[in-house]
């Protein structure tokens, strides 16, 4: 058995930021999860409304009415909700502990790590093995980077109680495995129908299975590992650092193989792993000239100009020069539900 190898030391942050295309200013502030536009819809009267509450209920309850149009039938909504079912089972399993795992809290439904650690010859060998297993478990792509506290939420927030708490992922878990899960393209082409929501739900359900299985594999090898989906940390900057894509004008990670039609997941672990490096394949240059997403956005939420500081408002990351989508316009377009016929 090989001797354990120390974890790689993080690269110089400034050099690493330049490689990733990040422009961080002295005004940078870590982001609090309560200010995410989705979290705000649970507590902020400026965002929360009977329409948004009804919208969320349609994902959990049988519909009393639906639209007489392709993509909005009872069968379409039935498919959408079924696609979310596996993700929902894990998200709702700890409600009695004020946790919504995968969205407000990292997952805890894992067996303990093995008592004896399986060592690898090197961090490079460990990284190759983890990537092989991740792809076998269903990931579309996988990358590895160092934990960066700037992208970890300053605090997480319960959707149910509204209580803020520290992020419960120990600092000793300094390696981050980032998972790319592609979404079904034909279903996504039906946006904004219920069927496109099925693509989202399948992405989350598949992501949940892959994250939990890979996390348990790491634990079975004797290492600490915690799976995280939309909770705990901002996934896009970690994915960029892990070499999985570039940032696009529409505010999403653009991957080389799947474009922006992906869901992201991450695993924090103490297994020493070789890190990937950011990639460039022309996304920023293309987005600087192309305005297709700007023209196509029905509420004009996507900025037409060059990258810049964020707009005013709580739902934006401070101190990063980038394209920033107007979260309130975007959320206000897709969250409200059409009033009942009558």
C-alpha positions, 0 to 999 in steps of 0.5 A, spaced: 500 500 500 502 506 498 504 512 503 499 517 503 501 524 499 499 531 502 494 535 499 496 540 493 497 547 496 493 552 493 496 556 487 497 563 488 490 566 488 491 572 484 495 568 479 489 563 479 484 568 478 487 571 472 487 564 469 480 563 470 478 570 468 476 572 474 476 580 476 476 581 483 476 588 486 477 590 493 469 591 494 469 583 494 464 580 499 462 573 501 455 572 499 450 570 504 445 564 501 439 568 504 440 573 498 439 568 493 433 570 489 430 563 490 431 564 498 428 571 498 422 568 495 421 565 502 422 571 506 422 577 502 415 581 501 418 584 495 419 577 492 414 573 495 407 573 493 401 568 493 403 567 485 410 564 487 407 560 493 402 557 488 408 556 483 412 552 488 406 548 490 405 545 483 411 541 484 409 537 490 401 537 489 396 534 484 394 540 480 386 542 480 387 545 473 392 546 467 393 549 461 390 547 454 396 547 451 402 542 449 407 542 454 402 544 460 397 539 460 396 534 466 400 529 463 406 534 462 405 536 469 405 529 472 412 528 468 415 534 471 413 532 478 416 525 477 422 527 474 423 531 481 421 525 485 428 522 487 431 529 488 425 531 493 426 525 497 433 527 499 431 534 500 425 533 504 428 527 508 430 532 514 425 537 514 424 535 522 431 537 523 430 544 519 434 542 513 432 541 506 439 538 503 441 539 496 438 546 496 439 549 503 444 544 506 449 539 504 447 532 504 448 527 510 445 521 508 451 517 508 454 511 512 461 513 516 468 513 513 471 506 513 476 505 519 482 504 514 484 509 509 486 506 502 492 510 500 493 512 492 500 513 489 499 520 488 494 525 488 494 525 480 492 517 481 487 519 486 484 524 481 484 519 475 480 514 479 475 519 482 474 521 475 473 514 472 468 513 478 464 519 477 463 518 469 461 511 471 456 513 476 453 518 470 456 525 471 457 528 464 464 531 466 468 532 472 473 537 475 477 538 481 479 544 484 482 547 491 476 549 496 476 557 496 472 560 502 471 566 497 465 562 494 463 558 500 456 562 503 458 567 509 452 563 512 446 558 509 439 559 511 433 555 512 427 555 507 423 553 512 424 557 519 428 562 516 434 561 521 441 563 518 447 558 520 454 557 519 456 552 513 457 545 516 462 543 512 469 543 516 475 547 513 479 540 513 475 538 507 480 542 502 479 539 496 473 540 491 470 535 486 465 538 481 460 534 477 457 536 471 450 533 469 447 535 463 440 536 462 435 533 456 436 537 450 429 536 447 425 537 453 429 544 454 427 546 447 420 546 450 421 552 455 417 555 458 413 549 459 412 544 464 416 539 460 422 543 460 421 543 468 422 535 467 429 537 464 431 541 470 428 535 475 431 530 472 438 534 472 437 534 479 435 527 481 441 524 477 446 529 480 443 527 487 444 520 485 451 521 482 453 525 488 451 521 493 454 515 490 461 518 489 461 521 496 460 514 499 465 511 495 470 516 498 467 514 505 468 507 503 476 508 502 476 511 509 476 519 507 471 524 509 467 527 504 460 531 504 456 532 498 453 538 496 448 541 490 445 548 490 447 549 498 453 551 501 457 554 496 457 558 489 458 552 484 460 556 478 466 559 480 468 553 483 467 549 476 471 554 472 477 553 477 476 546 476 476 546 468 469 545 466 468 551 462 467 559 462 463 564 464 458 566 459 454 573 458 447 569 460 450 568 467 451 561 466 457 556 466 458 554 458 461 547 458 465 545 452 460 539 450 454 541 453 454 548 453 449 551 458 444 546 459 447 543 465 446 542 473 452 542 477 454 538 484 460 538 488 463 534 493 468 537 499 473 531 501 480 531 504 482 526 499 489 529 496 487 530 489 491 533 483 487 539 481 485 541 474 486 548 471 481 553 468 480 552 460 479 557 455 475 555 448 473 562 446 466 563 450 468 570 453 470 573 446 464 570 443 459 573 448 462 580 447 460 580 440 454 575 440 447 578 443 443 572 441 441 571 449 440 579 450 435 579 444 432 572 446 430 574 453 423 576 454 424 580 460 431 583 458 434 581 464 441 579 460 446 585 460 447 588 453 454 591 455 461 589 457 462 585 464 461 590 469 460 591 477 453 588 479 447 592 479 444 595 486 440 590 490 441 584 495 441 578 490 448 580 487 455 578 488 459 584 490 466 586 488 466 581 482 467 584 475 462 580 470 456 579 466 450 579 471 443 577 470 437 581 473 435 576 478 428 579 480 426 580 472 428 573 471 425 570 477 419 574 476 418 571 469 418 564 470 415 563 477 408 566 477 403 561 475 397 563 470 391 565 474 386 559 474 381 559 468 374 562 470 
